[in-house]
Amino acid sequence: MEVTEVRIKLMDHNEDRLQAFCSITLDGEFVVRDLKVIEGLKGPFIAMPSRKLMIKCPRCSWKNEIRARHCNGCGTRVTADTNSQSRSRLFADIAHPINASCREKIQVAVIAALNSEREQSRLPDYICTYDDIEDVYAENPSN
């Protein structure tokens, strides 16, 4: 597997830990969107796209965030024992590498693209191409 394209969207506030969002294309055939580049203690790292974990209300089956105290559907108190098994995990990855070497390939490609995008963003005629990914599919619908 090769990372064949990386698109970066730099965040406006570089003092925040969230440095950028990115999309990667694998082998020119598969796109993964909404990876995050986060500034960690040992430098930038990649966070995979994720979703919030939810629990169902035992009374009305409405989906609520794990740490919710009351159901958003019926107002019933969500007891601690209902969501205690999931307290430690609030998010689940949607897509993620299976092994460390795959994660490393992705991280190296994204960090290189991030550094390049930062250099380009200093130029007066800089235009971010992150949001143009839909244009690529409009021009070539077979992808």
N, C-alpha and C positions, 0 to 999 in steps of 0.2 A: 504494500500500500504506500502510495506517495501523496503528499499534500501538494496538489497541482495549482491551487490558487488560494490566496488569503486576502480578504477585504477587511479593512480596519476602519472603525469609526471612533476617532479620538474623543474623549470627554473634555468639556470646556474647563473643568476645574481640576488641574493636574495635582493639586494638593490633596485631593481625595484618594482613597485607596483604589477605587475603580478607575482605571486608566483608559480603558477602551472596550468596545464591543467588537466582535469580529465574526465573520463567516468563513468557513473553510470548504474547499472543494477537494474531494478525495478521488484520485485516479481520473479526474476530469468527468466523473459520472455521478457523484453523490455529494450533496451540499449539507453541511451542518451549520445552522445559524445560531446566533445569540450566545456564543462563547464569550466569556468575560476575561479581560486581562486585569488582574488585581495586583497591586504593589504589596508584596509581603515583606517579612523581615529579612529574607535572603534574596530579595529581588522579585521581579514580576513572575507570576504564575498564571496558569490558565484554569478557569473554572468552567466546567461543562454546563450546557443548558439544563435547567432543572425546573421542577414544578413543586408547588407547595403540597405537602401531604394533607389529606383531609380525613375526617371521621364523620360517620353518619349519626344523626340524632336517633337514639333508640325509640323516640316517640313518633317522629314524623319523617324520618329518613333524609332530612335535609343535610347536605354536605357542609360541614363547618371546618374552619382551620383547627389544627390540633390543639392549640393553646386557648381556644375559645372557652369562655366560662358559661355562656348561654347560647342556645341554638338561635341562629339568625332566622329560621323558619317559623318556629312556634314559641320561642322564648324560654323553653324548658332549660333548667340548669343542667349543664353537661358536667357530670360528676368526674372527679379526679381519677377514679378507677376506670372510667370509660376510655380515657386517653392516656393513662399512665404508661402503657406499653410502648407508646410512640413518642414520648416526651423528648427523648434524646435526638431524634431525627425529625427535622421540620421540613426538609426538602428531599426529593429523589431526583437523581440524574435522569434526563430523558435519553441522552446518548452519552456514551463514555467509552474510552479505550479499554480493552480487555487486559492489556499488560503494560509494564513500565516502558518497554521500548517503543510501543505505539504512542504512548503519552509523550515521550521524549521527542519523537518525530514531529508531532503536532506542536509541542511547545517551542521547539527550535524554529520551526517555520513561522509561527505566529510572532515570536519575539523579534525575529529578523524583519518581518513585515511591519511590526510596530515601530521599530527604530527607523526604517525607511519612511514610513508615513509621517513620523515626527519631523524628519528632515524636510520632506516635501511640504509639510504644513507651514514651514517658515518662509516659503517662497511666496511672492506677492500674488501669483495667479493660481494658487492652490485651490483645487476643488476635490472634495471628498467623493469617492466613487462607491462607498459602502451601499448606499441606497439604490444604486444603479443596477443591482443584481436582477431586479424584475425586468429591466430593459433587455437584458441578455436573453431571458426566456421569451419575451415578446418577439424578438427578432428571429429566434430559432426555436419554435414551439416543439420540435422533436426532442429537445433536452428534457 
